Amino acid sequence: MFFPWFNGSKVHTAMLLLISILSVNCIANTQIPDYRQMAQLAEYIGVDYPEAIDSGEIINNAEYQEMLEFSGILITQAKASEIDALVSNTQALETAIKEKQAPSVIQQLCNQLRTGLLEQMPQAAIPQQLLPVSETQSLFQQQCSACHGTQGKGDGHASVGLEPPPTNFTDRARALNRSILGLYDAISNGIDETAMVAYEQLSEQQRWSLAFYAGSLAFEGQSGAVASTSGLTLDGLINHSPSQLASGDSDTLEKVAQLRASPQVLFSSLPSPLGIARNQLLAARTAYENNQVEEANRLAVSAYLDGFELVENSLDTRDPDLRKQIEVNMMALRKQFRNTTDRVQLETSLNTTLAQLDSAEQLLSADALSDATLFSASLIILLREGLEALLVTLALAMVLIRSDRGDALKYVHVGWVSALVAGGITWWAARSFISISGASREVMEGAAALAAAVVLFYVGVWMHSKTHAAQWQAYIQKHVTERLKTGTLWGITGLAFVAVYREVFETVLFYEALLTQSLPAQTPTIISGFVVGTLCLSVIAWAMVRYSFKLPIGRFFSVTTYLLVGLSFVLIGKGVIALQEAAIIGISPLPISFEIDWIGLKSTWQSLFGQFTVVVLFAVFAIHSRFSSVQRT
């Protein structure tokens, strides 16, 4: 891996031709400029110009011609944008290059241009945290050291003969004018006609970690710890070069250099979930204004799933009406971002939602969250998420016990225990190695819910046919011992795993969000809510086991049938809603708004149709079963 964009020691003719062709084609076909590419070109000119001009004289004509070509591309794309400020800035840059002005002037013009371009670019999705430094160093050695060398000096064993040569990341003069975003784009997209390939196989977190690491090498050994960020944000550190952030102030440059050397301090103060929701909505507005409708819709979906959804439980304990209003408005915004005609209505809805998010932020600030609120939220999260998993697991276990197959209980235990372990591993992996987006999470949860619902419905219908004791005894004698073989029992393990894993993963996610909203001293309160919730679930489990044994076999299967079909009803609703939130299934609201979350009931035609289908199918089967029973008698 290497990044020759900023290494101007050689002529990049092939790259120049490729960029020119792509740029012209982009403008001719879509009339929408590539602001991200323009920002990269502006950064490249600012970094490489000193290789072409010194004291007003051309020292490398090939490099100088490249500067003129690149500035021409920028002017062409700026004119396509029809943004006067961009056109003016690109023309000023070209004029300065033609006049062979000092590198400091060119750098200032490039910085000014990049600032304007960043305002037009959709907000880049940044990682929630970087990989541990030791893991990033190991990744760099595996992926990058062959070209860049073990210390990033561009002297790896595979660098011999490469043209252009690999970048020396320890060159401080160049690093001062290089942004983390430029490094990330090079890792993600590669550079055609060079040995630098796209590293799409790496996760976003790995690519961001490598970009930050490569950007830190020139600042290694920076003296002093970061005492204060002084208004420097993670977005700023990513999008701007150190010299651009410092604007000539030596103290600020010192702090920026320290942050480039140790960026983790900024990752410890990432936006709250509601802050993420706000930022994503604002980014969606920018994308919408640039006619990037699909990107605007994606960001609107992310605003809900990666931000607001994580605090719904907490907000429900404070102001359930506000929670419902925000949820309805954020769902409506998706449709409005797809509508390119009514911009006034979109702006009104967006401003209303942003104001509501501000109100929610005030309610859920660390100072506002009382111990009672945290305890209630902790208790509700565990009860709501744990009850479904408990009911499914107990129903499966009791069916085996009442079927005289207590020896097969180990398959149920393997299912729910492995789900707990897998949930913990997934949470750890998501925090340490990979970034799981809200949309991916909802797709996973929705698919798991629908799969479990289908299996539970089938089991419920099967049990309904055995509600008469005589029928069950006959079935036991003929089929159970023979058919509940290892393959079938492993199917029971799979069902227990899916039902429990879905709830465990969501529970961990919500508790992580709850912890970020609390003070360290309030952690015992959250733990106490979890403990009380666990005790409540234990009492429910004990009562179910105790009283199910006292039921006659026919009544037991009748009760269990309705329990399983009821769970299928709930999971169908929740599965459809999850896929709606992930924008996989459309949302068609009913004329009236209502929500009963614990049974998965929500006022959309799609979710109600799924649940109505469960009710109708079971009713048809029950009627058919009754008529068949009457005919047999």
C-alpha positions in Angstrom: 0.0 0.0 0.0 1.3 3.5 -0.8 0.0 7.0 -1.3 1.8 8.7 -4.2 -0.8 11.5 -4.5 1.4 13.8 -2.4 4.8 12.7 -3.7 5.7 15.1 -6.4 9.2 13.9 -7.3 8.0 12.3 -10.6 5.5 13.1 -13.3 2.1 11.5 -13.0 1.0 11.6 -16.6 -1.1 8.5 -16.6 -2.9 9.6 -13.5 -3.5 13.0 -14.9 -5.0 11.6 -18.1 -7.2 9.3 -16.1 -8.5 12.1 -13.8 -9.1 14.3 -16.8 -11.1 11.7 -18.6 -13.1 10.8 -15.5 -13.8 14.4 -14.8 -15.0 15.3 -18.3 -17.2 12.2 -18.5 -18.7 13.0 -15.1 -19.6 16.5 -16.1 -20.8 15.5 -19.5 -23.0 12.7 -18.3 -24.4 13.9 -15.0 -23.6 17.7 -14.7 -22.9 17.0 -11.0 -19.2 17.7 -10.0 -17.4 15.3 -7.8 -16.6 17.5 -4.9 -14.7 14.8 -3.1 -12.3 14.4 -6.1 -12.0 18.2 -6.4 -10.9 18.4 -2.7 -8.3 15.8 -3.4 -7.0 17.7 -6.4 -6.8 20.9 -4.5 -4.9 19.2 -1.7 -2.5 17.6 -4.2 -1.8 21.0 -5.8 -1.0 22.6 -2.5 1.3 19.8 -1.4 3.1 19.3 -4.8 3.5 22.9 -6.1 6.9 23.5 -4.4 8.2 20.7 -6.6 7.4 22.8 -9.6 8.2 26.4 -8.6 10.9 28.0 -6.5 11.4 31.7 -6.2 9.1 32.4 -9.1 11.1 30.1 -11.4 10.1 26.7 -12.9 12.3 24.0 -11.5 10.4 21.1 -12.9 8.4 21.9 -16.1 6.5 18.6 -16.1 5.3 19.2 -12.6 4.4 22.7 -13.5 2.3 21.6 -16.5 0.6 19.1 -14.2 -0.4 22.0 -11.8 -1.9 23.9 -14.8 -3.8 20.8 -15.9 -5.2 20.1 -12.5 -6.3 23.7 -12.0 -8.1 23.5 -15.4 -10.0 20.4 -14.2 -11.0 22.2 -11.1 -12.3 25.2 -13.1 -14.3 22.9 -15.4 -15.9 21.1 -12.5 -16.5 24.3 -10.5 -18.4 25.8 -13.5 -20.5 22.6 -13.7 -21.5 23.2 -10.0 -22.8 26.7 -10.9 -21.5 27.9 -7.5 -20.0 31.3 -8.0 -17.6 31.1 -5.0 -16.1 27.8 -6.3 -15.7 29.2 -9.8 -14.0 32.3 -8.4 -11.7 30.4 -6.1 -10.6 27.9 -8.9 -9.9 30.8 -11.3 -7.9 32.6 -8.7 -5.8 29.5 -8.1 -5.2 29.0 -11.8 -4.1 32.7 -12.2 -1.7 32.4 -9.2 -0.1 29.2 -10.8 0.3 30.9 -14.1 1.9 33.9 -12.4 4.3 31.4 -10.6 3.5 32.9 -7.2 5.0 31.6 -4.0 4.1 28.2 -2.6 2.6 29.9 0.5 0.1 31.8 -1.7 -0.8 28.7 -3.6 -1.3 26.8 -0.4 -3.5 29.5 1.0 -5.7 29.4 -2.1 -5.9 25.6 -2.0 -7.0 25.7 1.6 -9.6 28.3 0.8 -10.9 26.2 -2.1 -11.0 23.0 0.0 -13.0 24.8 2.7 -15.6 25.7 0.2 -15.7 22.2 -1.2 -16.1 20.6 2.2 -19.3 22.7 2.7 -20.7 21.0 -0.5 -19.5 17.5 0.2 -21.8 15.0 2.1 -20.6 14.4 5.6 -18.2 11.5 5.7 -19.2 8.7 8.1 -16.5 8.6 10.7 -15.8 5.6 13.0 -17.0 5.5 16.6 -13.5 4.6 17.7 -10.2 3.5 16.2 -8.5 0.2 16.6 -6.0 -0.1 19.4 -2.7 1.3 18.4 -1.0 -2.1 18.6 -3.5 -3.7 16.3 -3.2 -0.8 13.8 0.6 -1.1 13.8 0.3 -4.8 13.1 -2.2 -4.1 10.3 0.2 -1.5 8.8 3.0 -4.0 8.8 0.8 -6.6 7.1 -0.7 -4.4 4.5 1.6 -1.4 3.9 5.2 -2.1 5.0 6.2 -3.9 1.8 6.1 -0.6 0.0 6.2 2.1 2.7 8.7 0.3 4.9 8.4 -0.7 8.5 8.6 2.9 9.7 6.6 4.4 6.9 9.6 6.1 5.2 8.7 4.8 1.7 11.7 2.4 1.7 10.0 -1.0 1.8 11.6 -3.9 -0.1 8.9 -3.7 -2.8 9.4 0.0 -3.4 12.4 -0.5 -5.7 11.4 0.5 -9.2 8.0 1.8 -8.4 7.0 4.9 -10.2 5.9 7.1 -8.6 7.7 6.0 -5.4 5.8 5.3 -2.2 5.0 8.2 0.1 7.4 9.0 3.0 4.8 9.5 5.8 7.5 10.8 8.1 8.1 13.9 5.9 6.7 16.6 8.2 6.6 19.3 5.6 4.2 17.3 3.5 2.3 16.0 6.4 1.5 19.5 7.5 -0.5 20.0 4.3 -2.1 16.5 4.2 -5.6 15.7 5.5 -6.6 12.4 7.1 -9.6 12.3 4.6 -7.1 12.3 1.7 -5.3 9.4 3.2 -8.6 7.5 3.8 -9.8 8.0 0.3 -6.5 6.7 -1.1 -6.8 3.6 1.0 -10.5 3.1 0.2 -10.4 3.8 -3.6 -6.8 3.2 -4.6 -5.1 5.2 -7.3 -5.4 4.0 -10.9 -2.3 3.4 -13.0 -0.1 3.1 -9.9 0.7 0.2 -7.5 -1.7 1.7 -5.0 -4.8 -0.6 -5.0 -8.2 -0.2 -3.3 -8.3 -2.0 0.1 -12.1 -2.6 0.0 -11.6 -5.9 1.9 -10.7 -3.9 5.0 -13.5 -2.6 7.2 -14.2 1.1 7.5 -12.7 1.1 11.0 -9.5 -0.5 9.7 -9.2 2.0 6.9 -9.8 4.9 9.2 -7.3 3.5 11.7 -4.6 3.2 9.0 -5.3 6.7 7.7 -4.9 8.1 11.2 -1.8 6.0 11.8 -0.1 7.1 8.5 -1.0 10.7 9.3 0.6 10.4 12.7 4.0 9.2 11.7 5.4 12.6 10.9 4.4 13.8 14.3 5.8 10.9 16.4 7.6 12.0 19.5 5.6 15.2 19.6 6.4 16.6 23.0 3.7 17.1 25.6 0.3 15.6 26.1 -2.9 17.1 24.7 -4.0 19.4 27.5 -7.0 20.8 25.7 -8.6 20.4 22.3 -9.5 24.1 22.4 -12.4 23.8 19.9 -10.6 21.3 17.6 -13.1 18.6 16.6 -12.7 15.2 15.1 -14.4 16.4 11.9 -11.9 19.2 11.6 -8.9 16.9 12.2 -10.2 14.6 9.5 -11.2 17.1 6.8 -8.4 19.7 7.2 -4.6 19.6 7.1 -2.7 20.8 10.2 -1.5 24.0 8.5 -5.1 24.8 7.5 -6.4 24.2 11.1 -3.6 26.3 12.6 -3.9 29.3 10.2 -0.5 30.5 11.2 -1.0 30.2 14.9 2.0 28.3 16.4 0.1 27.3 19.6 -2.8 25.9 17.6 -0.3 24.1 15.3 1.3 22.5 18.3 -2.0 21.2 19.6 -3.0 19.9 16.1 0.4 18.1 15.8 -0.2 16.5 19.2 -3.7 15.4 18.1 -2.3 14.0 14.9 0.2 12.0 17.0 -2.5 10.9 19.5 -6.0 11.3 18.0 -7.6 8.9 20.6 -8.4 11.9 22.8 -10.9 13.1 20.3 -12.6 9.7 20.1 -13.3 9.8 23.8 -15.6 12.7 23.3 -17.7 11.6 20.3 -21.2 13.0 19.8 -24.0 11.6 21.9 -26.6 9.4 20.0 -28.8 12.5 19.7 -25.8 14.5 18.5 -25.3 11.8 15.8 -28.9 12.0 14.8 -28.6 15.8 14.4 -25.4 15.6 12.5 -26.7 13.0 10.1 -29.9 15.0 9.4 -27.8 18.1 8.7 -25.6 16.0 6.4 -28.8 14.7 4.7 -29.9 18.3 4.1 -26.6 19.1 2.4 -26.8 16.0 0.2 -30.5 16.8 -0.7 -29.5 20.4 -1.7 -26.8 18.9 -4.0 -29.5 16.7 -5.6 -28.0 13.5 -4.0 -31.4 12.1 -3.1 -30.4 8.5 -2.4 -27.5 9.7 -0.2 -29.9 12.0 1.7 -32.3 9.2 2.3 -29.4 6.9 3.6 -28.3 9.6 6.0 -31.8 10.1 7.2 -32.1 6.4 7.9 -28.7 6.5 9.7 -29.9 9.4 11.8 -32.6 7.3 13.3 -30.9 3.9 13.6 -27.4 5.1 14.6 -28.6 7.9 16.7 -32.1 8.3 18.0 -33.1 4.7 18.4 -30.3 4.2 20.9 -32.0 6.6 23.4 -35.6 5.7 22.8 -35.9 3.6 26.0 -34.4 6.4 28.1 -36.5 9.1 26.5 -39.6 6.9 27.1 -39.1 7.1 30.8 -39.0 10.9 30.6 -41.4 12.0 27.9 -43.0 9.2 25.9 -45.0 11.7 23.8 -41.9 13.5 22.7 -40.3 10.1 21.8 -43.3 9.2 19.6 -43.3 12.6 17.9 -39.6 12.4 17.0 -40.0 8.9 15.7 -42.9 9.8 13.5 -41.2 12.9 12.2 -37.9 11.1 11.4 -39.8 8.4 9.5 -41.7 11.0 7.6 -38.5 12.8 6.7 -37.3 9.8 4.7 -40.2 10.2 2.2 -39.7 13.9 2.1 -36.0 13.5 1.3 -37.0 11.5 -1.7 -39.4 14.2 -2.9 -37.5 16.8 -4.9 -40.5 19.1 -5.4 -41.6 20.3 -2.0 -38.4 21.7 -0.4 -40.3 24.1 1.8 -42.2 21.3 3.5 -39.0 19.4 4.0 -37.2 22.4 5.6 -40.2 22.9 7.9 -40.2 19.3 9.0 -36.5 19.1 9.4 -36.3 22.2 11.6 -39.2 20.9 13.7 -37.3 17.6 14.2 -34.1 19.3 15.0 -35.8 21.4 17.7 -37.4 18.2 19.1 -33.9 16.6 19.2 -32.6 19.6 21.1 -35.5 19.2 23.7 -34.7 15.5 24.0 -31.0 16.3 24.5 -31.8 18.6 27.4 -34.0 15.9 29.0 -31.4 13.2 28.6 -28.3 15.2 29.4 -26.0 13.7 32.1 -27.2 16.2 34.6 -30.9 15.6 33.9 -30.8 11.8 34.1 -31.8 11.0 37.6 -31.1 7.7 39.4 -34.8 6.9 39.2 -34.7 7.4 35.4 -31.7 5.3 34.9 -33.0 2.5 37.1 -36.3 2.5 35.2 -34.7 2.5 31.8 -32.3 -0.3 32.8 -35.2 -2.4 34.2 -37.4 -1.8 31.1 -34.7 -2.7 28.7 -34.0 -6.1 30.2 -37.7 -6.9 30.7 -38.7 -5.9 27.2 -35.9 -7.6 25.4 -35.5 -10.6 27.7 -39.1 -11.7 28.0 -39.5 -12.8 24.4 -36.3 -14.9 24.6 -37.4 -16.4 27.9 -40.8 -17.4 26.6 -39.5 -19.0 23.5 -36.8 -20.9 25.4 -39.1 -22.1 28.2 -41.8 -23.2 25.7 -39.3 -25.3 23.8 -38.0 -26.8 27.1 -41.5 -27.6 28.4 -42.6 -29.2 25.2 -39.7 -31.6 25.5 -40.3 -32.3 29.1 -44.0 -33.0 28.6 -43.1 -35.2 25.7 -41.0 -37.4 27.9 -37.9 -36.2 26.2 -36.2 -34.5 29.1 -32.9 -36.0 27.9 -33.1 -33.6 25.0 -33.1 -30.5 27.1 -29.4 -30.2 26.5 -30.1 -29.1 23.0 -32.2 -26.2 24.2 -29.5 -25.2 26.7 -26.8 -25.3 24.0 -28.9 -22.9 22.0 -29.5 -20.2 24.5 -26.1 -20.5 26.2 -24.3 -20.2 22.8 -26.5 -17.2 22.0 -25.4 -15.4 25.2 -21.7 -16.2 24.3 -22.2 -15.1 20.7 -23.9 -11.9 21.7 -21.0 -11.0 24.0 -18.5 -11.8 21.3 -20.4 -9.8 18.7 -20.5 -6.8 21.0 -16.8 -7.0 21.7 -16.0 -7.4 18.0 -18.2 -4.4 17.1 -16.4 -2.2 19.6 -12.9 -3.5 18.7 -12.7 -4.5 15.1 -15.8 -3.7 13.0 -18.4 -1.0 12.7 -21.9 -2.3 12.6 -24.2 0.3 11.2 -27.7 0.8 12.5 -29.2 -0.4 9.1 -27.2 -3.6 9.2 -28.3 -4.2 12.8 -31.9 -3.7 12.0 -31.7 -6.0 8.9 -30.1 -8.7 11.1 -32.8 -8.3 13.8 -35.7 -8.1 11.3 -34.6 -11.2 9.4 -34.0 -13.2 12.7 -37.4 -12.1 14.0 -39.2 -13.2 10.8 -37.4 -16.5 10.7 -38.2 -17.2 14.4 -41.8 -16.2 13.8 -42.3 -18.7 11.0 -40.8 -21.6 13.0 -42.8 -20.7 16.1 -46.0 -20.5 14.1 -45.3 -23.9 12.6 -44.6 -25.4 16.1 -47.8 -23.7 17.5 -50.0 -25.1 14.7 -48.4 -28.6 15.2 -49.1 -28.5 18.9 -52.7 -27.4 18.3 -53.4 -30.6 16.5 -52.3 -32.5 19.7 -54.5 -30.7 22.3 -56.5 -33.8 23.0 -54.8 -36.1 25.4 -55.7 -39.2 23.4 -54.2 -37.7 20.2 -51.1 -36.8 22.1 -50.6 -40.2 23.7 -51.0 -41.9 20.3 -48.6 -39.5 18.7 -46.0 -40.1 21.5 -46.2 -43.8 21.0 -45.9 -43.7 17.3 -43.6 -40.8 16.5 -41.8 -38.9 19.2 -39.2 -41.5 20.2 -38.6 -42.3 16.5 -38.6 -38.8 15.0 -37.0 -36.6 17.6 -33.6 -37.7 16.3 -30.4 -35.7 16.5 -31.1 -33.6 13.3 -34.5 -32.4 14.6 -33.0 -31.6 18.0 -30.3 -29.5 16.5 -33.1 -27.6 14.8 -34.5 -26.8 18.3 -31.0 -25.6 19.2 -31.0 -23.3 16.2 -34.4 -21.9 17.1 -33.3 -21.2 20.7 -30.1 -19.6 19.4 -31.9 -17.3 17.0 -34.5 -16.2 19.5 -32.1 -15.4 22.3 -29.2 -14.0 20.2 -31.5 -11.4 18.6 -32.6 -10.1 22.0 -29.1 -10.3 23.6 -27.5 -8.3 20.9 -30.1 -5.6 21.0 -30.0 -5.5 24.8 -26.2 -5.0 24.9 -26.6 -2.2 22.4 -29.2 -0.4 24.4 -27.2 -0.8 27.7 -24.1 0.6 26.0 -26.1 3.7 24.9 -27.6 4.0 28.4 -24.1 4.0 29.9 -22.9 6.8 27.6 -25.8 9.0 28.9 -24.9 8.5 32.6 -22.2 9.6 35.0 -19.6 7.1 36.2 -21.1 7.3 39.7 -24.5 6.2 38.3 -23.3 2.9 36.9 -24.4 1.0 40.1 -27.9 2.3 39.5 -28.0 0.9 36.0 -26.6 -2.4 37.3 -29.3 -2.5 40.0 -31.9 -2.1 37.4 -30.4 -5.0 35.5 -30.3 -7.2 38.6 -34.0 -6.4 39.4 -34.9 -7.2 35.8 -33.1 -10.5 36.0 -34.9 -11.4 39.2 -38.2 -10.6 37.6 -37.5 -12.8 34.7 -36.4 -15.6 37.1 -39.8 -15.3 38.9 -41.7 -15.5 35.6 -39.6 -18.6 34.5 -40.3 -20.3 37.9 -44.0 -19.6 37.7 -44.3 -20.9 34.1 -42.4 -24.1 35.0 -44.3 -24.7 38.2 -47.8 -24.2 36.9 -47.3 -25.8 33.5 -46.6 -29.1 35.2 -50.0 -28.9 36.9 -51.9 -28.5 33.7 -53.4 -31.6 32.0 -51.6 -32.5 28.9 -54.4 -31.3 26.6 -54.6 -27.9 28.4 -50.8 -27.6 28.4 -50.6 -27.9 24.7 -53.6 -25.6 24.2 -52.0 -22.9 26.3 -48.5 -23.4 24.7 -50.1 -23.3 21.3 -51.5 -19.8 21.9 -48.3 -18.7 23.5 -46.2 -19.7 20.5 -48.7 -18.3 18.0 -48.8 -15.1 20.1 -45.0 -14.9 20.0 -45.1 -15.4 16.3 -47.6 -12.5 16.0 -45.3 -10.3 18.0 -42.1 -11.3 16.1 -43.8 -10.8 12.7 -44.7 -7.3 13.7 -41.3 -6.5 15.1 -39.5 -8.1 12.2 -41.4 -6.0 9.6 -40.9 -2.8 11.7 -37.2 -3.5 11.9 -36.9 -3.9 8.1 -39.0 -0.7 7.7 -36.6 1.2 9.9 -33.7 -0.1 7.8 -35.6 1.1 4.7 -35.8 -2.4 3.3 -39.7 -2.4 3.4 -41.7 0.7 2.7 -43.7 2.6 5.3 -47.4 3.3 4.7 -48.9 4.8 7.8 -52.5 4.4 8.9 -54.8 7.4 9.1 -54.6 7.1 12.9 -51.4 6.8 14.9 -50.9 4.2 17.6 -48.2 1.9 19.0 -48.1 -1.0 21.4 -44.5 -1.9 21.4 -44.6 -4.9 23.6 -46.7 -6.8 21.2 -45.1 -5.4 18.1 -48.2 -3.4 17.1 -47.6 -0.2 15.1 -49.8 1.9 12.8 -48.4 0.9 9.4 -50.2 -1.2 6.8 -47.2 -3.5 6.2 -46.7 -4.6 9.8 -50.4 -5.0 10.5 -50.8 -7.0 7.3 -48.1 -9.4 8.5 -49.7 -9.8 11.9 -53.2 -10.1 10.3 -51.8 -13.0 8.1 -50.7 -14.9 11.2 -54.2 -14.5 12.8 -56.0 -15.5 9.6 -53.8 -18.5 9.0 -54.2 -19.8 12.5 -58.0 -19.2 12.5 -58.3 -21.1 9.2 -56.2 -24.0 10.6 -58.2 -24.0 13.9 -61.5 -24.1 12.1 -60.3 -26.9 9.8 -59.0 -28.9 12.8 -62.3 -28.5 14.6 -64.3 -29.7 11.7 -61.9 -32.6 11.1 -62.3 -33.6 14.8 -66.1 -33.5 14.6 -66.1 -35.7 11.5 -63.8 -38.2 13.2 -66.2 -38.5 16.2 
